[in-house]
């Protein structure tokens, strides 16, 4: 019984440790998301500034501006798609790690239970067949 209690305590500790690691990964994911967002906002700001300067200098064309905005949109969408894929893979990898190391039944054998003899079982009785008239 004491072995089971110690094992249960260790399992709870592993579960809590895994939950803390997962929370830290989520916090890091939030920081990384903000970095990508700020980077994309900076690129958009630069593009808008260049476009405004070209308009003021009468060097801007509608087709060139549309091309630049379309290229930025594609690049931005790809950056967020890559981030989403990377973060979800990391998240599910950590969940799998927790499931494999904490929630999976332990391969440890309870030595106290193994040393006890198995309880005696009564032999099974066969049911009698009754005749119908």
ZABA-845893 format. One record per residue (C-alpha): residue number from 1; z negated, y negated, x. Coordinates in Angstrom, 3 decimals. Layout:
// residues N
<atom><n>NUM</n><z>Z</z><y>Y</y><x>X</x></atom>
...
END
This chain:
// residues 133
<atom><n>1</n><z>0.000</z><y>0.000</y><x>0.000</x></atom>
<atom><n>2</n><z>-0.798</z><y>-2.362</y><x>2.892</x></atom>
<atom><n>3</n><z>2.618</z><y>-1.673</y><x>4.396</x></atom>
<atom><n>4</n><z>4.284</z><y>-2.644</y><x>1.152</x></atom>
<atom><n>5</n><z>2.286</z><y>-5.910</y><x>1.030</x></atom>
<atom><n>6</n><z>3.210</z><y>-6.826</y><x>4.606</x></atom>
<atom><n>7</n><z>6.845</z><y>-5.954</y><x>3.939</x></atom>
<atom><n>8</n><z>6.846</z><y>-8.048</y><x>0.774</x></atom>
<atom><n>9</n><z>5.319</z><y>-10.976</y><x>2.666</x></atom>
<atom><n>10</n><z>7.999</z><y>-10.717</y><x>5.352</x></atom>
<atom><n>11</n><z>10.729</z><y>-10.590</y><x>2.707</x></atom>
<atom><n>12</n><z>9.401</z><y>-13.780</y><x>1.094</x></atom>
<atom><n>13</n><z>9.278</z><y>-15.455</y><x>4.510</x></atom>
<atom><n>14</n><z>12.878</z><y>-14.418</y><x>5.192</x></atom>
<atom><n>15</n><z>13.963</z><y>-15.674</y><x>1.784</x></atom>
<atom><n>16</n><z>12.270</z><y>-19.042</y><x>2.309</x></atom>
<atom><n>17</n><z>13.742</z><y>-19.324</y><x>5.799</x></atom>
<atom><n>18</n><z>17.201</z><y>-18.570</y><x>4.407</x></atom>
<atom><n>19</n><z>16.737</z><y>-21.150</y><x>1.643</x></atom>
<atom><n>20</n><z>15.727</z><y>-23.794</y><x>4.195</x></atom>
<atom><n>21</n><z>18.788</z><y>-22.983</y><x>6.328</x></atom>
<atom><n>22</n><z>20.994</z><y>-23.265</y><x>3.263</x></atom>
<atom><n>23</n><z>19.475</z><y>-26.634</y><x>2.352</x></atom>
<atom><n>24</n><z>20.090</z><y>-27.892</y><x>5.895</x></atom>
<atom><n>25</n><z>23.692</z><y>-26.738</y><x>5.681</x></atom>
<atom><n>26</n><z>24.059</z><y>-28.617</y><x>2.399</x></atom>
<atom><n>27</n><z>22.580</z><y>-31.748</y><x>3.974</x></atom>
<atom><n>28</n><z>24.979</z><y>-31.457</y><x>6.914</x></atom>
<atom><n>29</n><z>27.848</z><y>-30.934</y><x>4.479</x></atom>
<atom><n>30</n><z>26.928</z><y>-34.161</y><x>2.704</x></atom>
<atom><n>31</n><z>26.887</z><y>-36.060</y><x>5.983</x></atom>
<atom><n>32</n><z>30.244</z><y>-34.579</y><x>6.986</x></atom>
<atom><n>33</n><z>31.703</z><y>-35.488</y><x>3.573</x></atom>
<atom><n>34</n><z>30.575</z><y>-39.078</y><x>3.997</x></atom>
<atom><n>35</n><z>32.112</z><y>-39.180</y><x>7.483</x></atom>
<atom><n>36</n><z>35.477</z><y>-38.015</y><x>6.129</x></atom>
<atom><n>37</n><z>35.236</z><y>-40.473</y><x>3.227</x></atom>
<atom><n>38</n><z>34.422</z><y>-43.402</y><x>5.546</x></atom>
<atom><n>39</n><z>37.219</z><y>-42.371</y><x>7.913</x></atom>
<atom><n>40</n><z>39.724</z><y>-42.257</y><x>5.047</x></atom>
<atom><n>41</n><z>38.482</z><y>-45.601</y><x>3.685</x></atom>
<atom><n>42</n><z>38.930</z><y>-47.125</y><x>7.148</x></atom>
<atom><n>43</n><z>42.502</z><y>-45.808</y><x>7.376</x></atom>
<atom><n>44</n><z>43.281</z><y>-47.149</y><x>3.918</x></atom>
<atom><n>45</n><z>41.799</z><y>-50.511</y><x>4.851</x></atom>
<atom><n>46</n><z>43.998</z><y>-50.631</y><x>7.969</x></atom>
<atom><n>47</n><z>47.073</z><y>-49.700</y><x>5.930</x></atom>
<atom><n>48</n><z>46.295</z><y>-52.378</y><x>3.339</x></atom>
<atom><n>49</n><z>45.767</z><y>-54.950</y><x>6.082</x></atom>
<atom><n>50</n><z>49.095</z><y>-54.070</y><x>7.761</x></atom>
<atom><n>51</n><z>50.912</z><y>-54.213</y><x>4.429</x></atom>
<atom><n>52</n><z>49.384</z><y>-57.583</y><x>3.559</x></atom>
<atom><n>53</n><z>50.357</z><y>-58.968</y><x>6.963</x></atom>
<atom><n>54</n><z>53.925</z><y>-57.685</y><x>6.532</x></atom>
<atom><n>55</n><z>54.117</z><y>-59.331</y><x>3.072</x></atom>
<atom><n>56</n><z>52.898</z><y>-62.644</y><x>4.505</x></atom>
<atom><n>57</n><z>55.466</z><y>-62.456</y><x>7.315</x></atom>
<atom><n>58</n><z>58.241</z><y>-61.563</y><x>4.806</x></atom>
<atom><n>59</n><z>58.844</z><y>-58.322</y><x>6.690</x></atom>
<atom><n>60</n><z>57.629</z><y>-55.958</y><x>3.982</x></atom>
<atom><n>61</n><z>59.926</z><y>-53.849</y><x>1.880</x></atom>
<atom><n>62</n><z>58.949</z><y>-52.037</y><x>-1.270</x></atom>
<atom><n>63</n><z>60.360</z><y>-48.713</y><x>-0.067</x></atom>
<atom><n>64</n><z>58.539</z><y>-48.898</y><x>3.279</x></atom>
<atom><n>65</n><z>55.253</z><y>-49.778</y><x>1.573</x></atom>
<atom><n>66</n><z>55.680</z><y>-46.932</y><x>-0.916</x></atom>
<atom><n>67</n><z>56.491</z><y>-44.516</y><x>1.925</x></atom>
<atom><n>68</n><z>53.353</z><y>-45.539</y><x>3.857</x></atom>
<atom><n>69</n><z>51.131</z><y>-45.245</y><x>0.773</x></atom>
<atom><n>70</n><z>52.612</z><y>-41.847</y><x>-0.101</x></atom>
<atom><n>71</n><z>52.070</z><y>-40.573</y><x>3.454</x></atom>
<atom><n>72</n><z>48.504</z><y>-41.855</y><x>3.403</x></atom>
<atom><n>73</n><z>47.872</z><y>-40.205</y><x>0.024</x></atom>
<atom><n>74</n><z>49.159</z><y>-36.852</y><x>1.295</x></atom>
<atom><n>75</n><z>47.127</z><y>-37.099</y><x>4.492</x></atom>
<atom><n>76</n><z>44.006</z><y>-38.102</y><x>2.588</x></atom>
<atom><n>77</n><z>44.385</z><y>-35.286</y><x>0.057</x></atom>
<atom><n>78</n><z>44.893</z><y>-32.812</y><x>2.916</x></atom>
<atom><n>79</n><z>41.786</z><y>-34.101</y><x>4.737</x></atom>
<atom><n>80</n><z>39.604</z><y>-33.630</y><x>1.645</x></atom>
<atom><n>81</n><z>41.158</z><y>-30.227</y><x>0.873</x></atom>
<atom><n>82</n><z>40.444</z><y>-29.046</y><x>4.426</x></atom>
<atom><n>83</n><z>36.891</z><y>-30.367</y><x>4.178</x></atom>
<atom><n>84</n><z>36.339</z><y>-28.626</y><x>0.850</x></atom>
<atom><n>85</n><z>37.647</z><y>-25.324</y><x>2.176</x></atom>
<atom><n>86</n><z>35.557</z><y>-25.551</y><x>5.348</x></atom>
<atom><n>87</n><z>32.356</z><y>-26.445</y><x>3.505</x></atom>
<atom><n>88</n><z>32.739</z><y>-23.803</y><x>0.806</x></atom>
<atom><n>89</n><z>33.421</z><y>-21.118</y><x>3.428</x></atom>
<atom><n>90</n><z>30.310</z><y>-22.185</y><x>5.332</x></atom>
<atom><n>91</n><z>28.215</z><y>-22.217</y><x>2.153</x></atom>
<atom><n>92</n><z>29.279</z><y>-18.751</y><x>1.019</x></atom>
<atom><n>93</n><z>28.898</z><y>-17.378</y><x>4.542</x></atom>
<atom><n>94</n><z>25.281</z><y>-18.557</y><x>4.529</x></atom>
<atom><n>95</n><z>24.687</z><y>-17.049</y><x>1.071</x></atom>
<atom><n>96</n><z>26.130</z><y>-13.735</y><x>2.290</x></atom>
<atom><n>97</n><z>23.858</z><y>-13.933</y><x>5.313</x></atom>
<atom><n>98</n><z>20.819</z><y>-14.439</y><x>3.083</x></atom>
<atom><n>99</n><z>21.885</z><y>-11.603</y><x>0.792</x></atom>
<atom><n>100</n><z>22.480</z><y>-9.213</y><x>3.693</x></atom>
<atom><n>101</n><z>19.280</z><y>-9.985</y><x>5.584</x></atom>
<atom><n>102</n><z>16.795</z><y>-10.767</y><x>2.844</x></atom>
<atom><n>103</n><z>17.792</z><y>-9.426</y><x>-0.521</x></atom>
<atom><n>104</n><z>19.199</z><y>-6.107</y><x>0.676</x></atom>
<atom><n>105</n><z>16.698</z><y>-3.261</y><x>0.286</x></atom>
<atom><n>106</n><z>14.898</z><y>-2.611</y><x>3.513</x></atom>
<atom><n>107</n><z>15.801</z><y>0.499</y><x>5.507</x></atom>
<atom><n>108</n><z>12.183</z><y>0.772</y><x>6.641</x></atom>
<atom><n>109</n><z>10.337</z><y>3.878</y><x>5.567</x></atom>
<atom><n>110</n><z>6.849</z><y>3.513</y><x>4.152</x></atom>
<atom><n>111</n><z>5.065</z><y>5.906</y><x>6.518</x></atom>
<atom><n>112</n><z>1.952</z><y>6.099</y><x>4.355</x></atom>
<atom><n>113</n><z>3.998</z><y>7.161</y><x>1.333</x></atom>
<atom><n>114</n><z>6.002</z><y>9.628</y><x>3.409</x></atom>
<atom><n>115</n><z>2.797</z><y>11.296</y><x>4.669</x></atom>
<atom><n>116</n><z>1.448</z><y>11.867</y><x>1.136</x></atom>
<atom><n>117</n><z>2.428</z><y>15.130</y><x>-0.524</x></atom>
<atom><n>118</n><z>4.728</z><y>14.909</y><x>-3.485</x></atom>
<atom><n>119</n><z>2.933</z><y>15.240</y><x>-6.829</x></atom>
<atom><n>120</n><z>3.082</z><y>18.697</y><x>-8.349</x></atom>
<atom><n>121</n><z>5.524</z><y>18.968</y><x>-11.195</x></atom>
<atom><n>122</n><z>5.239</z><y>21.273</y><x>-14.161</x></atom>
<atom><n>123</n><z>8.084</z><y>23.713</y><x>-14.527</x></atom>
<atom><n>124</n><z>10.515</z><y>22.826</y><x>-17.259</x></atom>
<atom><n>125</n><z>10.238</z><y>24.918</y><x>-20.423</x></atom>
<atom><n>126</n><z>13.300</z><y>26.081</y><x>-22.180</x></atom>
<atom><n>127</n><z>13.542</z><y>25.252</y><x>-25.814</x></atom>
<atom><n>128</n><z>13.602</z><y>28.279</y><x>-28.083</x></atom>
<atom><n>129</n><z>16.606</z><y>28.851</y><x>-30.169</x></atom>
<atom><n>130</n><z>15.882</z><y>29.254</y><x>-33.859</x></atom>
<atom><n>131</n><z>17.966</z><y>31.347</y><x>-36.174</x></atom>
<atom><n>132</n><z>19.226</z><y>30.002</y><x>-39.383</x></atom>
<atom><n>133</n><z>19.522</z><y>32.231</y><x>-42.370</x></atom>
END
